Structure formats: C-alpha cells, structure tokens
Amino acid sequence: MPRKSTKTGKYKLKTHKATAKRFRVTGSGKVMRTKGGKSHLRRRTKKRTKYLFTEMLEVESNASVKRIRALAPYLGKYKANPPR
C-alpha cells in the first residue's frame, strides 16, 4: 500500500550562501553588514582604522535590504538550531 503524501505542495527556497555569510539580522529585524578591506594589504593601515573594521553597520538602502532578503529568505528565522 503506498504511503500518503504529507507534502503541502510548496517549494523550499535555496539560500544564497555568500549572502548568508556576509549579512546578519538583529532581533529587531535590521540587516547588518561587515566592512570590506579586512583581509590583506593592511600593514601600513593605522591601528585605529583596523580596529574600526571590526564593527558592523546597518544596511540603509531599502533596495539592498529587499535583495538580501530575497537571496537569503531564512536569514533571521533560525538562530542556533535550524530545523532538520
């Protein structure tokens, strides 16, 4: 006897992994980004400037936020334990 299908017919959306690694969502729903220029050619950069690379900034452009949410639809949904 064949099993009953429990699927609702909806599709899972694939997350764009590069977007998911570059952005975070805060508890209030803001999309935060890291700063660029942190990887190499930093020998002559001032220490204060290098320290300022560590902070995250809010993405202010509404168009960018809309695109980020489309590329990573589950970005702010699951914290530590994603469903399996």
Backbone as CSV, one residue per row, in Angstrom:
resi,resn,N_x,N_y,N_z,CA_x,CA_y,CA_z,C_x,C_y,C_z
1,MET,0.836,-1.177,0.000,0.000,0.000,0.000,0.886,1.248,0.000
2,PRO,0.703,2.176,-0.919,1.549,3.373,-0.953,1.253,4.320,0.199
3,ARG,2.295,5.007,0.621,2.153,5.969,1.712,1.402,7.199,1.255
4,LYS,0.745,7.828,2.194,0.099,9.094,1.884,1.160,10.191,1.841
5,SER,1.011,11.074,0.917,1.941,12.183,0.818,1.530,13.280,1.807
6,THR,2.477,13.704,2.640,2.186,14.754,3.618,2.671,16.114,3.146
7,LYS,3.151,16.191,1.928,3.651,17.467,1.413,2.489,18.392,1.089
8,THR,2.718,19.669,1.302,1.671,20.647,1.015,1.772,21.191,-0.395
9,GLY,2.828,20.846,-1.108,2.973,21.331,-2.472,3.777,22.607,-2.577
10,LYS,4.328,23.087,-1.478,5.140,24.301,-1.520,6.599,23.931,-1.719
11,TYR,7.333,24.870,-2.266,8.733,24.621,-2.545,9.612,25.247,-1.469
12,LYS,10.745,24.599,-1.234,11.749,25.200,-0.359,12.576,26.162,-1.200
13,LEU,12.940,27.283,-0.607,13.779,28.250,-1.304,15.228,28.009,-0.941
14,LYS,16.096,28.094,-1.916,17.512,27.902,-1.640,18.141,29.208,-1.187
15,THR,18.988,29.117,-0.172,19.689,30.279,0.357,20.957,30.519,-0.446
16,HIS,21.189,31.765,-0.819,22.447,32.157,-1.464,23.496,32.237,-0.368
17,LYS,24.417,31.274,-0.349,25.322,31.094,0.781,26.276,32.264,0.989
18,ALA,26.727,32.902,-0.088,27.623,34.045,0.067,26.911,35.195,0.771
19,THR,25.628,35.376,0.464,24.840,36.418,1.131,24.646,36.079,2.598
20,ALA,24.369,34.826,2.892,24.141,34.404,4.274,25.387,34.586,5.131
21,LYS,26.569,34.458,4.524,27.815,34.617,5.288,28.158,36.085,5.510
22,ARG,27.715,36.967,4.623,28.102,38.377,4.697,27.174,39.222,5.568
23,PHE,25.961,38.761,5.801,24.974,39.589,6.496,24.395,38.875,7.705
24,ARG,23.942,39.661,8.688,23.269,39.153,9.885,22.006,39.970,10.078
25,VAL,21.024,39.387,10.770,19.797,40.106,11.083,19.707,40.222,12.597
26,THR,19.423,41.421,13.088,19.306,41.645,14.518,17.936,41.188,14.993
27,GLY,17.731,41.237,16.290,16.453,40.838,16.856,15.313,41.723,16.411
28,SER,15.602,42.991,16.159,14.554,43.911,15.727,14.328,43.863,14.217
29,GLY,15.146,43.067,13.493,14.933,42.901,12.060,15.840,43.716,11.164
30,LYS,16.794,44.444,11.736,17.722,45.215,10.905,18.715,44.269,10.243
31,VAL,19.086,44.581,8.999,20.094,43.801,8.289,21.428,44.500,8.504
32,MET,22.400,43.758,9.038,23.715,44.310,9.347,24.752,43.711,8.402
33,ARG,25.752,44.533,8.049,26.830,44.075,7.177,28.178,44.325,7.827
34,THR,29.183,43.588,7.380,30.542,43.833,7.845,31.225,44.773,6.852
35,LYS,32.347,45.317,7.260,33.093,46.221,6.395,34.066,45.427,5.527
36,GLY,34.369,45.955,4.370,35.335,45.331,3.483,36.742,45.815,3.784
37,GLY,37.720,45.223,3.135,39.104,45.654,3.294,39.784,45.106,4.518
38,LYS,39.322,43.958,5.021,39.893,43.426,6.260,40.925,42.332,6.025
39,SER,41.111,41.906,4.786,41.871,40.679,4.586,43.372,40.892,4.372
40,HIS,43.762,41.710,3.409,45.192,41.827,3.142,45.537,43.276,2.783
41,LEU,46.851,43.552,2.637,47.382,44.894,2.378,47.041,45.865,3.511
42,ARG,47.229,45.403,4.739,46.875,46.231,5.890,48.091,46.643,6.711
43,ARG,49.292,46.447,6.205,50.482,46.721,7.004,50.654,48.195,7.315
44,ARG,50.331,49.039,6.359,50.519,50.470,6.589,49.250,51.150,7.092
45,THR,48.228,50.376,7.386,46.985,50.951,7.892,47.129,51.251,9.380
46,LYS,46.588,52.357,9.814,46.675,52.727,11.226,45.901,51.736,12.078
47,LYS,46.349,51.589,13.320,45.711,50.627,14.212,44.262,51.001,14.486
48,ARG,44.000,52.272,14.610,42.635,52.716,14.880,41.715,52.364,13.696
49,THR,42.232,52.537,12.499,41.455,52.203,11.315,41.169,50.709,11.263
50,LYS,42.180,49.900,11.606,41.990,48.451,11.614,40.986,48.039,12.670
51,TYR,40.998,48.725,13.792,40.036,48.439,14.853,38.614,48.761,14.398
52,LEU,38.465,49.832,13.629,37.140,50.222,13.153,36.558,49.249,12.127
53,PHE,37.410,48.395,11.534,36.917,47.388,10.598,36.060,46.332,11.299
54,THR,36.188,46.192,12.610,35.514,45.097,13.305,34.025,45.348,13.509
55,GLU,33.601,46.613,13.537,32.191,46.878,13.821,31.311,46.605,12.606
56,MET,30.054,46.293,12.868,29.098,46.030,11.805,28.225,47.262,11.596
57,LEU,27.794,47.466,10.359,26.970,48.612,10.006,25.608,48.138,9.520
58,GLU,24.617,48.981,9.706,23.287,48.659,9.212,23.219,48.933,7.713
59,VAL,22.553,48.051,6.979,22.314,48.284,5.557,21.159,49.266,5.461
60,GLU,21.412,50.437,4.881,20.417,51.502,4.908,19.551,51.555,3.655
61,SER,20.064,51.079,2.542,19.311,51.147,1.298,18.174,50.121,1.313
62,ASN,16.951,50.595,1.106,15.798,49.698,1.092,15.884,48.685,-0.045
63,ALA,16.438,49.097,-1.166,16.579,48.189,-2.305,17.556,47.070,-1.977
64,SER,18.646,47.406,-1.283,19.625,46.387,-0.902,19.036,45.410,0.107
65,VAL,18.289,45.931,1.072,17.665,45.065,2.080,16.685,44.105,1.408
66,LYS,15.936,44.611,0.463,14.962,43.778,-0.253,15.676,42.663,-1.015
67,ARG,16.791,42.994,-1.643,17.544,41.995,-2.412,18.188,40.959,-1.495
68,ILE,18.724,41.411,-0.349,19.350,40.487,0.605,18.318,39.508,1.143
69,ARG,17.138,40.009,1.473,16.083,39.131,1.991,15.585,38.145,0.936
70,ALA,15.643,38.538,-0.339,15.252,37.620,-1.410,16.305,36.526,-1.602
71,LEU,17.584,36.899,-1.474,18.656,35.923,-1.665,18.799,34.971,-0.481
72,ALA,18.517,35.464,0.722,18.627,34.633,1.924,17.316,34.732,2.704
73,PRO,16.285,34.012,2.270,14.959,34.184,2.878,14.864,33.722,4.320
74,TYR,15.739,32.822,4.755,15.667,32.287,6.116,16.733,32.898,7.021
75,LEU,17.248,34.067,6.652,18.393,34.656,7.345,18.115,34.949,8.816
76,GLY,16.998,35.542,9.129,16.735,35.888,10.517,15.800,34.927,11.219
77,LYS,15.425,33.834,10.555,14.408,32.947,11.113,14.946,32.024,12.199
78,TYR,16.121,31.426,11.965,16.640,30.400,12.884,17.946,30.882,13.483
79,LYS,18.064,30.755,14.790,19.295,31.205,15.441,20.327,30.089,15.493
80,ALA,20.267,29.235,16.522,21.303,28.242,16.704,20.907,26.874,16.165
81,ASN,19.646,26.504,16.268,19.217,25.165,15.889,18.246,25.212,14.709
82,PRO,18.769,25.150,13.488,17.868,25.135,12.345,17.095,23.813,12.281
83,PRO,15.898,23.822,11.746,15.131,22.569,11.663,15.775,21.617,10.672
84,ARG,15.574,20.321,10.896,16.189,19.321,10.004,15.164,18.675,9.141
